[in-house]
């Protein structure tokens, strides 16, 4: 019995236990993250599948984009047992050629799609064939129940539900946030032990500012106008001038987002924000408001337009019709180019440029849709001698219809530049609000006083004697401006004699605007003037929209009450 | 009749816990098990049956007279040697994985090498307590080493390198404990170097050593077991993935119910779980040593110390293998791993320790020894023999 040896031995054994403890601390605590990641990698093979994208609703909760639950057929080449008869039957059931099916069945691997997104009854028939090695995975197909309605807003997705356009693209991250994945648990040899699809994974829902009813109204009226004037295209935007909420937003031609590839890029163009054009007369808002704001004119300041033309930097600017001596108010009302050029020259380059910038021209409106362009207006130092005249009447600048609408909304709302947007809320699948865009950003562009004064002038445009009289709505006063712009022919580099863009922008009711509306008709045939081509479309839409929104009519208040006689 | 209740309690705790983990490991029908037509409770039922026999053996060892154990030391050693040889007899011996380590024992198999460890401890305890045993005598040292060598030859023949290692460690540690001259141990080590070298250079062993040194070099091949054990332990973290929720047992972690059950515990119950297991084993060791220290007799002292060492060495080797501290060597974790042979032998060891802890026999045997010593001394004085 050697006590010393026993003590040494005990110490060594106890120390060994302690060494194991230290080693375990290293493995299980310090290396926990690294090793569990490794475990996850070897246990789970994740295959991305179709995300249950969030649903898109209009402002009144009507579904604009939903998901259809379909089933996709795949094969596991390793366990696949199929003979010629089986292939033939399968080919008959899913309606594909046998060779096509065979080409989709690889010799190796564990997974290959055979046919995506089958209806459940077809899937059921395939199941009844009872072929070993075939399987189904649920997949969602994006479906737009309203067809081509609001197609340029909604956008569309590809076959793998990848976002390609519109809201789908702009809010893709939100729509598929939680994502959808298939989890395969594998054993050491790579065999799939079990698989589960995370069907519950749904993206967030989106609530638009768009009103389906107004959208339909705008689209159908626009389509009518396009047919009537045999125009190449047309755009219309309806916005709440105070909040920037887009109520309707349409481009014609449109497309069916369920089959977006059936049409060309021409139909898919969201021209209201992706195309800019020389606006023409509606751009006179710049010189008009600038002159008032800078107090270089009042409503009755006289401009002699009797010569029907004015020379600016060696070029003559003409009026469409010869006017006499016009007051400032009349210059805008009658859309005199000569008068506007005079005002522009009175203001000078710097101030004209300053106000164009204040109204947000040459910059994106930051609307939440992809593909917006900023348009352009050159800085004064790059202007030629003729520029001051041209810009005053809406040439040598490029704007988008949305920019124009925003500028006129500033007149409607007392001088503020709003931020246009089409999404009001993002909601969790369970319905709680995740993000709200109801807080309204606005910048002051001009003083309220100027806005009110200019609004009074715009009211006269739609009155008897104004260029936009045909935009007037019975019972509600319209304030607006017509525009007839020339298009530069790319072949000659000069203004085309046939191609024009007719537009009307305005808001109604003038003193308490419920909507600002911009109508643009591209290349109308027969008639070119905004007052003739675009203004009536404004009238039609405004008239019906006011009824739809239950806006009281001023001259006939009884219309909105039901009189019950005893 | 005052046995060590704490030791019994901890042993039962470990065995019960082992049964739970075996159920967790084998209740999931993995592709490998499915091929064997094994059901959910197959292993668990068998283990419960083994446990019951184990408790019988433990009780038997507990009731046995220590003097009987001492008397039976050599016959038991010969018996276990015979069993070991039977492994090579066709019809009785069972081979698996190119190794003949088991004998048929209806309805299962038995691994004699486990019994050899127990017999060796009893034999050494008896040998080292003999009056003729001298720590400064080379002959006293050589004799047990030769006995051990005979067993080693058979182990290598099977082959069972794990048993070689554990038997060698056990023998030398016990001789060390007795106070044998360190010089002798050093001589033997020098002499054994060429043999050790040759054994390690065996290609498949070399591969294992290389895999131990850098398991991540070939995680799909030679390093697979170790890497999977690391992944199991590491993914457990502090609290584990939850009882029964191991993913590693789904055929990634080989032998998750036997040699690598410790890694499974780590994965499912986490650092806290393995810490509890380590603590229980450490407690068992300390209890065993304190039982040894209370004895007044050399044989009983060596026996208690040796049995505690036997259990603890196997435990430590198993821990060290699972955590990659020593090269992979198939050794079960006492009381916890599935498998009867190990459980029977370790429960017998606990039975003997509990037996010793009672103290009665201990005293008796000490008295007898005392008497013997007195007689010898008397004889020496009478006949004038000096040593």
Interface residues (C-beta under 8 A of the other chain):
Chain A: X1 X2 X5 X6 X9 X10 X13 X14 X16 X17 X19 X20 X21 X23 X24 X25 X27 X28 X29 X31 X32 X34 X35 X36 X38 X39 X40 X42 X43 X185 X187 X188 X189 X191 X193
Chain B: X30 X31 X135 X173 X176 X177 X178 X179 X224 X228 X230 X231 X232 X233 X234 X235 X236 X237 X238 X247 X248 X250 X251 X252 X266 X270 X271 X274 X275 X278 X281 X282 X285 X286 X289 X298 X301 X305 X309 X312 X316 X319 X320 X323 X324 X325
